[in-house]
Amino acid sequence: MSDTTATLTVPAPAAEVWAVLADFGGIVRWAPIVDHSCLLSTQREGVGTVRRIQSGRRTLVERVVEWVDGERLSYVVEGLPSPLRSLRNTWQLDDGDGSTQVTLTSSVDVGQRPPQKLVAQVLTRPLSKASHQMLQGLDEHVQRIAR
């Protein structure tokens, strides 16, 4: 397992940031790398909520595996290309004095053999770029709706 972490401070209370993340099917409104999103489950929040996203020509399914209201959201990504075995994104919110530190950790698993570990290291670069783009999009969206 290889992790990449990106952090950004959003000038808004955690409740406002959480409201955007908790709208699990609405990621298309703020993540610039997502072209389309919709819920696949009747459940709209909590563990077990499922959405489908379209990013370019790739369609992925994301399933919530951890949901701590106002603090943390984790989901696994399904439909990944080989050699990826699994990808898990975890959003962590830490409330500050009118601002929120948002941390996005992406954990990728391609296997334990040395060549696979090298692939994991290579994959962390585009994951890191995507994480920064999503954090920036989240920040801009939260500030826009707060006006």
N, C-alpha and C positions, 0 to 999 in steps of 0.2 A: 504494500500500500504506500502510495506517495501522496503527500499533501501539498497544496499551495494555498496560501492565505493572503487575503487583501482586506484592508481596513480603511474606512472613511468616516469622518465625523460629519453628521448631517445636522444642520442648525434647526432642529425641530425636536419636540419631545418624543420619547419612544412610542407613545400611544399612536401618534400620527404616522410614524414610520411603520409600526406594526400593522396599522389599518391597511396600508398598501400591500405589504407582504401577505397578510391574511386573506386578501382577495386573490386566492390562488389561481383562479382562472383568468385574472386580469393582467398577467405579466406583460402581455403585448402592449399595454398602455405606457410602460416605462422602460422596458429592457430593449435597447436598440438592436440587439442580436436576434430578437424574436419577431418573426413576421406574422404569426398567427398563434392564438392560444384559445383553448376551450376546456371546460371541465368534462371529464368522461364519467365521473361518478355523480350520483344524486347528492351525495354528501358534499357540502361546500367548505367545510373546515375540519381540522383535526386529523389524527392519524387515520390513514386509509383513503384520504382525498386523492383523486387522480386527475391529472390534466394531460392534454396533448399539446405539444408545441411544434411549430414549424419554424425552422431556422435555415433559410436558403432552401436547398432541395432536401434537407434532412428532416424527417419527422421523428420525434421522440416522445416517450410517455414518461411522466414524472409522478412518482407515488410518495406521498408523505409518510415518513416513518417515525418522525418525532415532532411534537407540537406542544410547546410550552407557551401559553398565551402571553403575549407581550414581550417575550424573551428570546425564544429559539424556535427555528423551523428547519427541519432536515427532510430531504427527499432523495430518493434513489432515481437514477435515470435509466430507463429501459430502452432497448432498440439501438444500442451503441454498435458502431462498427468494430470488427476485429482489429486489433488484438485486445481491445478493452473488455475486461470481465465485468467491472462495475465502476460506477461513478456515483458519489454521494456529495451533495451540496448541503452545507449547514450555514444558516444565517443566524448570527448571534447579535442581539441588541443589548447595549449597556447604556442605561439612561444617565445622562449627565445633568448639568445645571442648564436646562432648556435646550440641550443638544443631545444627540444620540451617537455613540460610537457603534458603527455597523461593521461586523466582521463576517466575511464570506470565506469559508474553508471548503475547498474542493478536494475530495479524497478519491484517487484513482487506483484501481487494481488491475494489473495486467499479468500478474504471476510473480513467482519468487526467484526464478532462474536469472542469472546475471544478464543475459540478453534482454529479458523481459523488464528487468529493473532499469536498463538503459532506455528502453522504449518509454517507460513511465516518466523518466526525467525529461525526455524530449516532449512528451505530451503536456507537461506542466507549464511550458511556455505559452501555448495557445489558451490553456485553461486560465492562466494568470491574466492574460489579456482580456478574455471574456469576463472574468470576475471584475476587473477594473471598469469595464464598459457597463456592466450591470449595476455596480455601485454608483457610478456617475449618473446613470439613467434614473436610478432610485432617488438619488439626491435631488436632481433637477425636477423630477415629478413631485416629490414631497414639497419642495419649495413652491412650485407652481400652484398646487392645489391649496396651499396654506394662505395664498394671497387673497 
